[in-house]
Amino acid sequence: MADEARKSILVIEDEDNIAIALDFLLGREGYAHERIASGGGALDRIRSLRPDLVLLDIMLPEISGYEICQQVREDPSLSEVRILMMTARGSAVERRKGLAMGADGFISKPFDLKELRTELRRILDPEAASTDGPA
């Protein structure tokens, strides 16, 4: 079944230009995806959508990405949801904090498209990412 392999991604990003670029990339890569532009309704949307991955900006209106990550990790019903955090402040301290809060990965903005693709594959399909051969 082809749809069985189609992974869903919830993008939580307040910057329109970045969201447009992500929309293009995720669509081209074949992911089902949607976007929320603030942290306010993010947790409710994660609970209702149950995405395979949340692509989560750290600096958001209303609630920070760190808080959202922490709340997802505290909810046992969301244990299967993977989180890839993004930030323009890509320091080692930010990375450590994100990973310590339970993120599965961390990427700095502006991101390199190849690096983002690699991280998405690593998190969503570890077996395919490790073989990295033709499908």
N, C-alpha and C positions, 0 to 999 in steps of 0.2 A: 504494500500500500504506500503510495507516494506521499500522501498527507501525513502518515505516521511519522515521517522524518522531519516534517515542517515544524520548526521550533517557533515559539511565540516570544516576542520581546516587548516589554513595556519601557518606553523611553520617558524619563522624567527629566526634562531639560527646559529651562526658561528662556534661553537665547534662541530666537527664531532662526538665525543663520545656521547655527550648529544643528538645530532640529531638522532643518531642510536637508542639510548634507547627510545627516544620519538616515533620514527617510529615504533618500536616494540610494545610499549604500545598502541599507538593510533590505530594501525592495529588490535591488539587483542581486543580492546574495540569496534571495528566496525566503527570507524570514517573514512571518506574519508579525506585524508590529503596529503599535499605536503610541500616541504621545500624550502626556500630561505636562502642562507648562508651569505648575507650582507644586509645592510639597503638601499643600492643604488637604487635598482629597486622595493623595497617593496611596495611603495604606488601605483605604476602602477599595480603591481600584485594583490594587494588588490582590486583595482577598477575593474580589469577584472574578477577576480575569485569570488568576493563577498562572502567570506567565512562566515560561521556562527560565527567563532571564529578565532582570530589571537593570537597565542601563541608566545609572543614577548619578545625576550631577550633585556635587556637594553643596554648592551655594545656591539655594533656592528660596523663593519667597515663602513666607509662612512657617515652614518647617525645614530644617537642614537635611541634607542627604545622610549625614551621620545619624540623626535621630530616626529617620525612616529605616535605615539599615538596622539599627539597634532594635526597633520595634518589630521588624520582620523576623529577626533572629530570636526574639523572645516569644514568638508565636509558633508553637509546635506544628500547627496546621500548615505553616508556610515553609517547613524545613526543606522542601524540594526546590524552592525558588532560589536561583543563583543571582548574585549581585555583582555587577561590574561598575565600580565607581569612577567618575570622571571629575577632574578639576583643572582649572587654569593655574592653581597654586600647587604644582606637582612636586613639592619638596618631599624629601625622605620622611619627614615628620608626618606630613599629611598621609603618605602611603602607609606608614606604620599604623597610624590611628585608624584608617579605613579598614585595613586587614585585621587589626585587633578587634574592631567592632563586628567582624564577621563577613566582610566583603570577600568574594571569591577572586577578585582581581581589581586592579587599579590602573587607570590610564590618564596621562596628562593631556590637557588641551593646550594648543591645538594638537590634535592627534594625527599621527601618520596613518593613512588608510590601511596600509599593509599591516601595521602593528595592531590596529583595531580588529581587522579581519582575523588575525592570528589569535588574539585574545578571545574573540567570540567563539572561534572553533575550539580553542583549548577548554573553555568553560562549558560549552554546549555539547561538544562531541569529543571527549578526551581520546577515545580510541582512534578516531579518524585523524585527529590532529597529531597524534604520535606517529602514525604510519606515514602521513603526509604524501601518500602516493595517489595515483589516479583511481577514481572511484569505479 
